Amino acid sequence: MPRLDHRPSLERVRAARADAYPELGDVIDALCAGVEALAAGQPLPPETQAVLARRQLIKTRYPKSDR
């Protein structure tokens, strides 16, 4: 009897990951603010920290597989 694979397909995982990320412009703005802060010897601003935290959450929630 064939085994059923209930794992999401790679295409669905990729689509879910892409949908979960913030808009590219928002990411660029937050990263630029972070670079400027680091260059000035300041800590990362909250918007940069939020983008980094959201990125990690997405990577945890929708892990890439080697299928």
MODELLER restraints for C-alpha pairs under 7 A, 6 or more apart:
rsr = mdl.restraints
at = mdl.atoms
rsr.add(forms.Gaussian(group=physical.xy_distance, feature=features.Distance(at['CA:13:A'], at['CA:62:A']), mean=6.24, stdev=0.5))
rsr.add(forms.Gaussian(group=physical.xy_distance, feature=features.Distance(at['CA:17:A'], at['CA:58:A']), mean=6.46, stdev=0.5))
rsr.add(forms.Gaussian(group=physical.xy_distance, feature=features.Distance(at['CA:17:A'], at['CA:62:A']), mean=6.16, stdev=0.5))
rsr.add(forms.Gaussian(group=physical.xy_distance, feature=features.Distance(at['CA:20:A'], at['CA:58:A']), mean=6.76, stdev=0.5))
rsr.add(forms.Gaussian(group=physical.xy_distance, feature=features.Distance(at['CA:27:A'], at['CA:51:A']), mean=6.58, stdev=0.5))
rsr.add(forms.Gaussian(group=physical.xy_distance, feature=features.Distance(at['CA:30:A'], at['CA:47:A']), mean=5.54, stdev=0.5))
rsr.add(forms.Gaussian(group=physical.xy_distance, feature=features.Distance(at['CA:30:A'], at['CA:48:A']), mean=4.63, stdev=0.5))
rsr.add(forms.Gaussian(group=physical.xy_distance, feature=features.Distance(at['CA:30:A'], at['CA:51:A']), mean=6.95, stdev=0.5))
rsr.add(forms.Gaussian(group=physical.xy_distance, feature=features.Distance(at['CA:31:A'], at['CA:48:A']), mean=5.77, stdev=0.5))
rsr.add(forms.Gaussian(group=physical.xy_distance, feature=features.Distance(at['CA:33:A'], at['CA:45:A']), mean=6.95, stdev=0.5))
rsr.add(forms.Gaussian(group=physical.xy_distance, feature=features.Distance(at['CA:33:A'], at['CA:48:A']), mean=6.89, stdev=0.5))
rsr.add(forms.Gaussian(group=physical.xy_distance, feature=features.Distance(at['CA:34:A'], at['CA:44:A']), mean=5.17, stdev=0.5))
rsr.add(forms.Gaussian(group=physical.xy_distance, feature=features.Distance(at['CA:34:A'], at['CA:45:A']), mean=6.14, stdev=0.5))
rsr.add(forms.Gaussian(group=physical.xy_distance, feature=features.Distance(at['CA:34:A'], at['CA:48:A']), mean=5.64, stdev=0.5))
rsr.add(forms.Gaussian(group=physical.xy_distance, feature=features.Distance(at['CA:37:A'], at['CA:43:A']), mean=6.22, stdev=0.5))
rsr.add(forms.Gaussian(group=physical.xy_distance, feature=features.Distance(at['CA:37:A'], at['CA:44:A']), mean=6.00, stdev=0.5))
rsr.add(forms.Gaussian(group=physical.xy_distance, feature=features.Distance(at['CA:38:A'], at['CA:44:A']), mean=6.72, stdev=0.5))
